[in-house]
Amino acid sequence: MSASDGAGVIERIGFRMSEVVERWMPSPFVFAILLTYIVYVAGLVATDSGPVELLEFWYGGFWAFLGFSMQMVLILMTGFVIAYHPRVNAILQRLAEVPNSGAQAAAFVGFISMSLAWVHWGFSLIMGAIFAREMGKIAHKKDINIHYPLLAVAGYMGLGLTWHWGISGSAPLQLTDANNIGEGTGFEFLTSTVPAAETIFHPYALTLTALSIVFASAVLYVLAPSGDRAKGVTEYVDEADLFDSAADGGRATDDAATDGGTDAADAADPVDEPPAEVADVPAERLNNSRIIGGLVALSGVAILALQFAGQGLGAFTLNAVNFGFLFAGLLIYQRPAYYRDRFNDAAGAAAGIVLLFPFFAGIQGIMASSGLALLLAEGLLEVSTAATYPVIAWVVGSVANLFVPSGGGEWLVVGPSVLQAAQELGVPYGQATIAYAVGDAHTNLLNPFWALPLLAITNVRAREMFGYAIAMLIALIPFLAVALYAVPY
């Protein structure tokens, strides 16, 4: 590969980085296991905890966040179900016709993914994966030179940048719930909840979101490989399967099938009508009644509307987001049995979370109980001033997320230190929370944990796409540092 082959500097760097990562990166499950040992050794070196004590911390944390895990699974599954509705999927196919080059395709998929992530990270993750696959399919038909692994990264950018600043962001939503700041939570120093108007809907967060989407889309555009470097969708998905509506599933890979893959076509091409041979059975008529489904769905929507009418933006909580998307999905599908079947399909996409989340919870148990997390946070925050604090909080979130890729889980451990430092420096709680959330989302581009459903849908292995994900992470560092420092709260 020479400099005269027409490739830009950024494109060549991204391609080289992708080659290195593809050679060395293990599967997400092995990644979690290796990370466990790294944190265990760090606990031995940096804290007073003994080897047996650290094992007890790991075991004690293993099941610590089962309730939160269920909330995360529901966010993913409700987003999956809505994204896989045939009409929603048809919209994606029409949108995939818009780009006329591989660079445009990567930028467009990233723009859609990041925009949707502000609304619902689970919806964005699944929608981004499906859109990347559809974009690859349309590009193949139109003979557009695209690089499919970069499309997968573009579909993942919502999780890698904007999700934690939006209305399904864990840290901002946790602060809206009085149950999360009471005695024993670590946030006892807060005299009241922090409403979403001071975090998610504040002009500071909205400005950062808009600027970041534009910048990241531009980086995806210039990063797109061209010529022989570009590998189309048929390099990863068999062409017969790709254009066969009855067989659009993924290959069984260590990254996808083993860690929670699902058959994309089962959800993307569902049967809209109940089987004729059982349609006249009373039980099946009830199971597939649009009246029952619509009535329940409208009841749920009405209840949520009443909550927001009475509480305003204060009604934005993690449970409210899940509740809203759960009943919105039922409103779209209408038939209860039909909706249930789509959740059966979504369960496969959540399998990776179910498997890996306890391991990361165990890592968090070591980080929290040994004091390793507080050492990390306090060490970084000590060098901060009021002006540089948002940048330091971003670094804290970034580093913490490398070890515990759970936005809400990390916040439970590190959040009190972040907000106490903000209080001492006179930095608004809302600004501190958003700056931390930016860091937490940013380093998802280094950890394949949340990419499991996307890997299953796109048929791309983690090591095939994360070279470009890391290139995006590096490209975003100077931009985010400047933006967090310069954008006023």
Secondary structure, 3 states (H helix, E strand, C coil): CCHHHCCCHHHHHHHHHHHHHHHHCCCHHHHHHHHHHHHHHHHHHHCCCCHHHHHHHHHHHHCCCHHHHHHHHHHHHHHHHHHCCHHHHHHHHHHCCCCCCHHHHHHHHHHHHHHHHHHCHHHHHHHHHHHHHHHHHHHHHHCCCCCHHHHHHHHHHHHHHHHHHCCCCHHHHHCCCHHHCCCCCCCCCCCCCCCHHHCCCCHHHHHHHHHHHHHHHHHHHHHCCCHHHCCCHHHCCCHHHHCCCCCCCCCCCCCCCCCCCCCHHHHHCCCCCCCCCCCCCHHHHHHCCHHHHHHHHHHHHHHHHHHHHHHHHHHCCHHHHHHHHHHHHHHHHCCHHHHHHHHHHHHHHHHHHHHHHHHHHHHHHHHHHCCHHHHHHHHHHCCCCCCCHHHHHHHHHHHHHHHCCCHHHHHHHHHHHHHHHHHHHCCCHHHHHHHHHHHHHHHHHCCCHHHHHHHHHHCCCHHHHHHHHHHHHHHHHHHHHHHHHHCCC
